[in-house]
Every structure is written in C-alpha cells, then in structure tokens.
Amino acid sequence: MSQTILHGYWRSSAAYRVRIALNVKGIAYEQVAHDLRAGEQRDPAYLAIAPHGLVPALEHDGAVLIESPAILEWIEAKWPEPPLLPASPADAATVRAIAALIGCDIHPLNNLRVLTRLRSQFDADNAQVKAWIAHWIGEGFGALEALIARVGGRYAFGDTPTFADCYLVPQVYNAERYNVDLAAFPRTLAAAEAARALPAFAAAHPDLQPDFQ
C-alpha cells in the first residue's frame, strides 16, 4: 500500500500549498512536522531528506521530492483528476504565472529566514519588519489584482480551482496574519474567499494541522 508523507510546518505557506493540492486530489497523507522556529529543518536526519533545509518535502513510494512548485507539478501529473491546471497550454501558463508571481516574487522576500536576517544583520525592529512585509505584499498584490481582473472568475483563474488558488490562499493568510491592508485588492480577496470556503482548502488551514501551536 502506498504511503505519502508530507514534511512540513503548520505555518509554512509552501507546505500549505501542498496540503491543499493533496486534499483536492483526495490523497491521504501522513504529516511529519519540523518546527522552523526551533531550527528543526536543519537537523541532519531531515537534511538527508531535504538538503536545502526547507519545507515542504514529500515522500511517496521511494520518491523524495522537494520545493513546492515541483511537488505540485508531480501531484498533478500523478493524480490528474480533478485537474488543477487548465487543458489549454496558454491557460495553464497563465495559471503558472499567477502561482510564480506569489511563489517567486512575494513569498521568498517575506519568509522566515529573510525576516530573521533583517532582524539579526540589519537590526530591524518589529515595525520595520512589518513595513517590509506590507511593502512586498502590496507590490505583488497590485499585479495579482490586475491579472485576476483579467482572467479570474469565481476563483483566481476561471470558475474552478487551480494552482493559482493553491498559492493565493496561503499568501492571503500571511497578509492577514501581519495585518496588511488588502482593501485595494477586492478581486484578489474575493477569489481567495471563494477558494478557502471549499472543504479541501479549509482542511489545509494552518490552525487545523497536528502541529498547530
């Protein structure tokens, strides 16, 4: 019997994306938590699985996968129904672009190790760190708002959930966690609200994970 193990952390945006995708596909999985605040991602036993020392990592039938974009693409290829990418190559590229805007342009600038570096090397205080977070979320969400206004329907792209929503919902969670004002992005927020009302998305929420603190 196949076993799927997701290595993650309850508050990790990247692990949140993967939980959503697995839930959408109806795939049962075991979670192994690595507390990023405690540095557990740098434990040698975990580095043997994920040499970059980040979450998530996914184990399935001997395969060991890292980096959420690659993991999501693998999930889509292995379990194509229900699809999280449109059939049209152009539409699929647009969905991937929305995902990349979040995963490459917003999230990396605001993840834990960057914020820790701002505090430790540049003596940034909490107000400065929050301003940094709000700036980059605002920059990215401005572009998202324009894209979703162009291609969105009920969700970030059209009227069925896609990779775009797998990325959007965790990013909105992060923005709300840091009290970022999102009033200027109504289409983006509406798409996120529609997606996170779905059972597969709701079950992936950080507060519902076994390692929630």
Phi and psi in degrees as GROMACS dihedral restraints (atoms count N, CA, C in turn):
[ dihedral_restraints ]
;  ai    aj    ak    al  type     phi  dphi    fc
    3     4     5     6     1   -68.1    20    10
    4     5     6     7     1   142.6    20    10
    6     7     8     9     1  -125.5    20    10
    7     8     9    10     1   131.4    20    10
    9    10    11    12     1  -113.5    20    10
   10    11    12    13     1   124.0    20    10
   12    13    14    15     1  -118.6    20    10
   13    14    15    16     1   123.5    20    10
   15    16    17    18     1  -106.0    20    10
   16    17    18    19     1   117.0    20    10
   18    19    20    21     1   -88.9    20    10
   19    20    21    22     1   124.4    20    10
   21    22    23    24     1  -160.1    20    10
   22    23    24    25     1  -161.0    20    10
   24    25    26    27     1  -151.3    20    10
   25    26    27    28     1   137.9    20    10
   27    28    29    30     1   -55.3    20    10
   28    29    30    31     1   -33.3    20    10
   30    31    32    33     1   -97.8    20    10
   31    32    33    34     1    -1.4    20    10
   33    34    35    36     1   -68.6    20    10
   34    35    36    37     1   123.6    20    10
   36    37    38    39     1   -61.9    20    10
   37    38    39    40     1   -40.6    20    10
   39    40    41    42     1   -67.5    20    10
   40    41    42    43     1   -40.3    20    10
   42    43    44    45     1   -67.3    20    10
   43    44    45    46     1   -36.2    20    10
   45    46    47    48     1   -57.7    20    10
   46    47    48    49     1   -44.0    20    10
   48    49    50    51     1   -57.1    20    10
   49    50    51    52     1   -45.4    20    10
   51    52    53    54     1   -69.3    20    10
   52    53    54    55     1   -39.8    20    10
   54    55    56    57     1   -57.4    20    10
   55    56    57    58     1   -43.8    20    10
   57    58    59    60     1   -58.9    20    10
   58    59    60    61     1   -50.0    20    10
   60    61    62    63     1   -61.3    20    10
   61    62    63    64     1   -44.4    20    10
   63    64    65    66     1   -62.3    20    10
   64    65    66    67     1   -40.2    20    10
   66    67    68    69     1   -65.2    20    10
   67    68    69    70     1   -42.8    20    10
   69    70    71    72     1   -58.4    20    10
   70    71    72    73     1   -41.2    20    10
   72    73    74    75     1   -78.2    20    10
   73    74    75    76     1    -9.6    20    10
   75    76    77    78     1    74.0    20    10
   76    77    78    79     1    30.5    20    10
   78    79    80    81     1   -95.2    20    10
   79    80    81    82     1   124.0    20    10
   81    82    83    84     1   -74.8    20    10
   82    83    84    85     1   141.5    20    10
   84    85    86    87     1  -150.3    20    10
   85    86    87    88     1   151.0    20    10
   87    88    89    90     1   -95.5    20    10
   88    89    90    91     1   141.7    20    10
   90    91    92    93     1  -106.4    20    10
   91    92    93    94     1   135.7    20    10
   93    94    95    96     1  -118.9    20    10
   94    95    96    97     1   119.7    20    10
   96    97    98    99     1   -91.8    20    10
   97    98    99   100     1   142.6    20    10
   99   100   101   102     1  -130.4    20    10
  100   101   102   103     1   109.4    20    10
  102   103   104   105     1   -71.8    20    10
  103   104   105   106     1   107.1    20    10
  105   106   107   108     1   -65.8    20    10
  106   107   108   109     1   -32.9    20    10
  108   109   110   111     1   -65.7    20    10
  109   110   111   112     1   -30.3    20    10
  111   112   113   114     1   -92.3    20    10
  112   113   114   115     1    -1.2    20    10
  114   115   116   117     1    78.9    20    10
  115   116   117   118     1    17.8    20    10
  117   118   119   120     1   -66.1    20    10
  118   119   120   121     1   -19.0    20    10
  120   121   122   123     1   -68.9    20    10
  121   122   123   124     1   -12.2    20    10
  123   124   125   126     1  -102.3    20    10
  124   125   126   127     1     7.4    20    10
  126   127   128   129     1   -64.2    20    10
  127   128   129   130     1   136.0    20    10
  129   130   131   132     1   -54.6    20    10
  130   131   132   133     1   -34.9    20    10
  132   133   134   135     1   -64.7    20    10
  133   134   135   136     1   -37.2    20    10
  135   136   137   138     1   -76.9    20    10
  136   137   138   139     1   -35.9    20    10
  138   139   140   141     1   -62.2    20    10
  139   140   141   142     1   -25.5    20    10
  141   142   143   144     1   -67.5    20    10
  142   143   144   145     1   -24.0    20    10
  144   145   146   147     1   -91.5    20    10
  145   146   147   148     1   -46.2    20    10
  147   148   149   150     1  -128.4    20    10
  148   149   150   151     1    91.6    20    10
  150   151   152   153     1   -60.3    20    10
  151   152   153   154     1   -21.5    20    10
  153   154   155   156     1   -81.0    20    10
  154   155   156   157     1    -9.4    20    10
  156   157   158   159     1    68.4    20    10
  157   158   159   160     1    36.7    20    10
  159   160   161   162     1  -129.4    20    10
  160   161   162   163     1   161.6    20    10
  162   163   164   165     1  -111.8    20    10
  163   164   165   166     1   154.0    20    10
  165   166   167   168     1   -91.0    20    10
  166   167   168   169     1   166.9    20    10
  168   169   170   171     1  -132.9    20    10
  169   170   171   172     1   150.2    20    10
  171   172   173   174     1  -129.3    20    10
  172   173   174   175     1   130.5    20    10
  174   175   176   177     1  -113.6    20    10
  175   176   177   178     1   133.7    20    10
  177   178   179   180     1  -155.7    20    10
  178   179   180   181     1   118.9    20    10
  180   181   182   183     1    49.8    20    10
  181   182   183   184     1    42.2    20    10
  183   184   185   186     1    90.1    20    10
  184   185   186   187     1   -16.7    20    10
  186   187   188   189     1   -80.4    20    10
  187   188   189   190     1   139.6    20    10
  189   190   191   192     1  -123.4    20    10
  190   191   192   193     1   117.9    20    10
  192   193   194   195     1  -119.3    20    10
  193   194   195   196     1   141.3    20    10
  195   196   197   198     1  -129.4    20    10
  196   197   198   199     1   165.7    20    10
  198   199   200   201     1    71.6    20    10
  199   200   201   202     1   118.0    20    10
  201   202   203   204     1   -58.1    20    10
  202   203   204   205     1   -38.0    20    10
  204   205   206   207     1   -61.1    20    10
  205   206   207   208     1   -42.3    20    10
  207   208   209   210     1   -67.0    20    10
  208   209   210   211     1   -39.8    20    10
  210   211   212   213     1   -64.0    20    10
  211   212   213   214     1   -44.0    20    10
  213   214   215   216     1   -63.5    20    10
  214   215   216   217     1   -40.0    20    10
  216   217   218   219     1   -64.2    20    10
  217   218   219   220     1   -39.5    20    10
  219   220   221   222     1   -64.8    20    10
  220   221   222   223     1   -44.0    20    10
  222   223   224   225     1   -58.8    20    10
  223   224   225   226     1   -43.7    20    10
  225   226   227   228     1   -64.1    20    10
  226   227   228   229     1   -39.6    20    10
  228   229   230   231     1   -70.8    20    10
  229   230   231   232     1   -38.4    20    10
  231   232   233   234     1   -77.5    20    10
  232   233   234   235     1   -38.9    20    10
  234   235   236   237     1  -126.1    20    10
  235   236   237   238     1    81.0    20    10
  237   238   239   240     1   -71.7    20    10
  238   239   240   241     1   -11.2    20    10
  240   241   242   243     1  -118.2    20    10
  241   242   243   244     1   138.2    20    10
  243   244   245   246     1   -69.7    20    10
  244   245   246   247     1   146.4    20    10
  246   247   248   249     1   -70.2    20    10
  247   248   249   250     1   145.1    20    10
  249   250   251   252     1  -111.0    20    10
  250   251   252   253     1     5.1    20    10
  252   253   254   255     1  -128.8    20    10
  253   254   255   256     1   138.8    20    10
  255   256   257   258     1   -65.6    20    10
  256   257   258   259     1   157.3    20    10
  258   259   260   261     1   -70.6    20    10
  259   260   261   262     1   -34.9    20    10
  261   262   263   264     1   -68.3    20    10
  262   263   264   265     1   128.9    20    10
  264   265   266   267     1   -57.5    20    10
  265   266   267   268     1   -38.9    20    10
  267   268   269   270     1   -66.7    20    10
  268   269   270   271     1   -42.0    20    10
  270   271   272   273     1   -67.1    20    10
  271   272   273   274     1   -40.1    20    10
  273   274   275   276     1   -62.7    20    10
  274   275   276   277     1   -38.7    20    10
  276   277   278   279     1   -64.4    20    10
  277   278   279   280     1   -37.5    20    10
  279   280   281   282     1   -65.4    20    10
  280   281   282   283     1   -42.7    20    10
  282   283   284   285     1   -61.6    20    10
  283   284   285   286     1   -44.3    20    10
  285   286   287   288     1   -63.5    20    10
  286   287   288   289     1   -34.1    20    10
  288   289   290   291     1   -66.0    20    10
  289   290   291   292     1   -41.6    20    10
  291   292   293   294     1   -62.8    20    10
  292   293   294   295     1   -44.1    20    10
  294   295   296   297     1   -61.0    20    10
  295   296   297   298     1   -43.3    20    10
  297   298   299   300     1   -68.2    20    10
  298   299   300   301     1   -35.3    20    10
  300   301   302   303     1   -57.2    20    10
  301   302   303   304     1   -40.0    20    10
  303   304   305   306     1   -78.0    20    10
  304   305   306   307     1   -50.5    20    10
  306   307   308   309     1   -72.5    20    10
  307   308   309   310     1   -26.0    20    10
  309   310   311   312     1  -107.1    20    10
  310   311   312   313     1   -34.2    20    10
  312   313   314   315     1  -100.7    20    10
  313   314   315   316     1   -25.5    20    10
  315   316   317   318     1  -107.6    20    10
  316   317   318   319     1   -61.2    20    10
  318   319   320   321     1   -57.3    20    10
  319   320   321   322     1   -45.9    20    10
  321   322   323   324     1   -61.0    20    10
  322   323   324   325     1   -29.3    20    10
  324   325   326   327     1   -75.0    20    10
  325   326   327   328     1   -16.5    20    10
  327   328   329   330     1  -119.6    20    10
  328   329   330   331     1    14.3    20    10
  330   331   332   333     1   -81.9    20    10
  331   332   333   334     1   172.1    20    10
  333   334   335   336     1   -57.9    20    10
  334   335   336   337     1   -44.0    20    10
  336   337   338   339     1   -69.4    20    10
  337   338   339   340     1   -30.8    20    10
  339   340   341   342     1   -70.1    20    10
  340   341   342   343     1   -44.8    20    10
  342   343   344   345     1   -64.7    20    10
  343   344   345   346     1   -37.7    20    10
  345   346   347   348     1   -63.7    20    10
  346   347   348   349     1   -39.3    20    10
  348   349   350   351     1   -66.2    20    10
  349   350   351   352     1   -39.7    20    10
  351   352   353   354     1   -59.1    20    10
  352   353   354   355     1   -40.3    20    10
  354   355   356   357     1   -73.7    20    10
  355   356   357   358     1   -44.6    20    10
  357   358   359   360     1   -79.5    20    10
  358   359   360   361     1   -38.0    20    10
  360   361   362   363     1   -94.9    20    10
  361   362   363   364     1   -31.2    20    10
  363   364   365   366     1  -114.7    20    10
  364   365   366   367     1     8.3    20    10
  366   367   368   369     1    56.0    20    10
  367   368   369   370     1    32.9    20    10
  369   370   371   372     1   -69.4    20    10
  370   371   372   373     1   135.1    20    10
  372   373   374   375     1   -89.4    20    10
  373   374   375   376     1   178.7    20    10
  375   376   377   378     1   -60.9    20    10
  376   377   378   379     1   -39.2    20    10
  378   379   380   381     1   -64.3    20    10
  379   380   381   382     1   -40.8    20    10
  381   382   383   384     1   -67.8    20    10
  382   383   384   385     1   -39.1    20    10
  384   385   386   387     1   -64.8    20    10
  385   386   387   388     1   -43.1    20    10
  387   388   389   390     1   -64.4    20    10
  388   389   390   391     1   -36.5    20    10
  390   391   392   393     1   -65.5    20    10
  391   392   393   394     1   -40.1    20    10
  393   394   395   396     1   -59.6    20    10
  394   395   396   397     1   -49.0    20    10
  396   397   398   399     1   -59.0    20    10
  397   398   399   400     1   -49.0    20    10
  399   400   401   402     1   -62.6    20    10
  400   401   402   403     1   -37.7    20    10
  402   403   404   405     1   -61.1    20    10
  403   404   405   406     1   -50.5    20    10
  405   406   407   408     1   -73.7    20    10
  406   407   408   409     1   -30.9    20    10
  408   409   410   411     1   -66.8    20    10
  409   410   411   412     1   -43.1    20    10
  411   412   413   414     1   -61.4    20    10
  412   413   414   415     1   -43.4    20    10
  414   415   416   417     1   -58.8    20    10
  415   416   417   418     1   -48.5    20    10
  417   418   419   420     1   -69.6    20    10
  418   419   420   421     1   -40.1    20    10
  420   421   422   423     1   -69.4    20    10
  421   422   423   424     1   -26.4    20    10
  423   424   425   426     1   -60.8    20    10
  424   425   426   427     1   -43.6    20    10
  426   427   428   429     1   -68.9    20    10
  427   428   429   430     1   -41.0    20    10
  429   430   431   432     1   -59.6    20    10
  430   431   432   433     1   -43.0    20    10
  432   433   434   435     1   -58.6    20    10
  433   434   435   436     1   -42.8    20    10
  435   436   437   438     1   -66.7    20    10
  436   437   438   439     1   -41.3    20    10
  438   439   440   441     1   -66.0    20    10
  439   440   441   442     1   -45.9    20    10
  441   442   443   444     1   -68.0    20    10
  442   443   444   445     1   -32.7    20    10
  444   445   446   447     1   -62.9    20    10
  445   446   447   448     1   -30.5    20    10
  447   448   449   450     1   -83.1    20    10
  448   449   450   451     1   -41.0    20    10
  450   451   452   453     1  -120.6    20    10
  451   452   453   454     1    -7.3    20    10
  453   454   455   456     1   -77.6    20    10
  454   455   456   457     1   159.1    20    10
  456   457   458   459     1  -130.4    20    10
  457   458   459   460     1  -118.3    20    10
  459   460   461   462     1   -66.8    20    10
  460   461   462   463     1   -33.8    20    10
  462   463   464   465     1  -113.5    20    10
  463   464   465   466     1  -171.0    20    10
  465   466   467   468     1   -63.9    20    10
  466   467   468   469     1   -32.2    20    10
  468   469   470   471     1  -132.9    20    10
  469   470   471   472     1   111.6    20    10
  471   472   473   474     1    66.9    20    10
  472   473   474   475     1  -153.4    20    10
  474   475   476   477     1  -113.5    20    10
  475   476   477   478     1    14.5    20    10
  477   478   479   480     1  -131.3    20    10
  478   479   480   481     1   149.9    20    10
  480   481   482   483     1   -65.4    20    10
  481   482   483   484     1   147.3    20    10
  483   484   485   486     1  -140.2    20    10
  484   485   486   487     1  -178.8    20    10
  486   487   488   489     1   -51.5    20    10
  487   488   489   490     1   -35.1    20    10
  489   490   491   492     1   -55.7    20    10
  490   491   492   493     1   -40.8    20    10
  492   493   494   495     1   -74.1    20    10
  493   494   495   496     1   -32.7    20    10
  495   496   497   498     1   -59.7    20    10
  496   497   498   499     1   -32.4    20    10
  498   499   500   501     1   -87.0    20    10
  499   500   501   502     1   -38.7    20    10
  501   502   503   504     1   -66.6    20    10
  502   503   504   505     1   -45.9    20    10
  504   505   506   507     1   -59.9    20    10
  505   506   507   508     1   -47.1    20    10
  507   508   509   510     1   -63.1    20    10
  508   509   510   511     1   -33.6    20    10
  510   511   512   513     1   -70.3    20    10
  511   512   513   514     1   -36.9    20    10
  513   514   515   516     1   -65.7    20    10
  514   515   516   517     1   -39.5    20    10
  516   517   518   519     1   -55.9    20    10
  517   518   519   520     1   -46.0    20    10
  519   520   521   522     1   -62.2    20    10
  520   521   522   523     1   -44.1    20    10
  522   523   524   525     1   -60.7    20    10
  523   524   525   526     1   -43.7    20    10
  525   526   527   528     1   -67.7    20    10
  526   527   528   529     1   -35.8    20    10
  528   529   530   531     1   -59.6    20    10
  529   530   531   532     1   -35.4    20    10
  531   532   533   534     1   -98.2    20    10
  532   533   534   535     1    12.7    20    10
  534   535   536   537     1    57.8    20    10
  535   536   537   538     1    38.5    20    10
  537   538   539   540     1   -76.3    20    10
  538   539   540   541     1   132.8    20    10
  540   541   542   543     1   -73.1    20    10
  541   542   543   544     1   115.5    20    10
  543   544   545   546     1  -109.6    20    10
  544   545   546   547     1    16.2    20    10
  546   547   548   549     1   -61.5    20    10
  547   548   549   550     1   -25.9    20    10
  549   550   551   552     1   -79.1    20    10
  550   551   552   553     1     1.0    20    10
  552   553   554   555     1  -127.2    20    10
  553   554   555   556     1    60.6    20    10
  555   556   557   558     1   -65.0    20    10
  556   557   558   559     1   -37.7    20    10
  558   559   560   561     1   -67.7    20    10
  559   560   561   562     1   -39.3    20    10
  561   562   563   564     1   -63.1    20    10
  562   563   564   565     1   -45.7    20    10
  564   565   566   567     1   -65.6    20    10
  565   566   567   568     1   -38.9    20    10
  567   568   569   570     1   -64.0    20    10
  568   569   570   571     1   -41.0    20    10
  570   571   572   573     1   -63.9    20    10
  571   572   573   574     1   -42.8    20    10
  573   574   575   576     1   -64.8    20    10
  574   575   576   577     1   -41.4    20    10
  576   577   578   579     1   -62.2    20    10
  577   578   579   580     1   -42.8    20    10
  579   580   581   582     1   -63.3    20    10
  580   581   582   583     1   -41.4    20    10
  582   583   584   585     1   -70.3    20    10
  583   584   585   586     1   -44.4    20    10
  585   586   587   588     1   -76.1    20    10
  586   587   588   589     1    -5.7    20    10
  588   589   590   591     1   -79.0    20    10
  589   590   591   592     1   -16.1    20    10
  591   592   593   594     1   -72.0    20    10
  592   593   594   595     1   142.0    20    10
  594   595   596   597     1   -55.3    20    10
  595   596   597   598     1   -39.5    20    10
  597   598   599   600     1   -64.9    20    10
  598   599   600   601     1   -36.1    20    10
  600   601   602   603     1   -76.3    20    10
  601   602   603   604     1   -42.9    20    10
  603   604   605   606     1   -61.4    20    10
  604   605   606   607     1   -39.4    20    10
  606   607   608   609     1   -68.5    20    10
  607   608   609   610     1   -20.7    20    10
  609   610   611   612     1   -86.6    20    10
  610   611   612   613     1    -4.1    20    10
  612   613   614   615     1   -56.6    20    10
  613   614   615   616     1   139.7    20    10
  615   616   617   618     1   -52.4    20    10
  616   617   618   619     1   -38.8    20    10
  618   619   620   621     1   -67.0    20    10
  619   620   621   622     1   -13.8    20    10
  621   622   623   624     1  -101.2    20    10
  622   623   624   625     1     6.0    20    10
  624   625   626   627     1   -87.1    20    10
  625   626   627   628     1   152.9    20    10
  627   628   629   630     1   -58.5    20    10
  628   629   630   631     1   -29.6    20    10
  630   631   632   633     1   -97.7    20    10
  631   632   633   634     1    12.3    20    10
  633   634   635   636     1   -54.7    20    10
  634   635   636   637     1   135.6    20    10
